[in-house]
Amino acid sequence: MFRINRRALLLNAGSAVIASTVAASAFATEPRLRDREPSRDLRALIKAHKATYAAFGKAIHDVDDSNRDHDRASRAEERALLAVCAYPAVGEGDRRAKARYLLKIEARGELDLAEHTQALLRSTMWKE
């Protein structure tokens, strides 16, 4: 007959803790499938910024447009970029997509306003 004593219980419990820790570590290193891709919200913000950036470029090159049109297009593009900067990327896909996109913007020298930096830094903080 098998008797469970304190020593056997502790020995088996220790093995279970080690096994569960190893398994949890393995799962933690691989992001979940839904976290690998950027969210629909972030994709929409990036798409909106691309559209406003294109409209801004068109407004600059159009000779017939007034300065008011240029300013309006510039403000719309700036708001769209601020929205991307301010988006709180939580999942792995969001973090990678946001970083890749903003690095491209920064490489063009257009991530230059203090508001961009502030929005980006605030987006990394937990809501209190």
Sequence and secondary structure as in RCSB ss.txt:
>XXXX:A:sequence
MFRINRRALLLNAGSAVIASTVAASAFATEPRLRDREPSRDLRALIKAHKATYAAFGKAIHDVDDSNRDHDRASR
AEERALLAVCAYPAVGEGDRRAKARYLLKIEARGELDLAEHTQALLRSTMWKE
>XXXX:A:secstr
     HHHHHHHHHHHHHHHHHHHHHHHHS  HHHHS  HHHHHHHHHHHHHHHHHHHHHH SSS HHHHHHHHH
HHHHHHHHHHH    SHHHHHHHHHHHHHHHHTT   SHHHHHHHHHHTS   
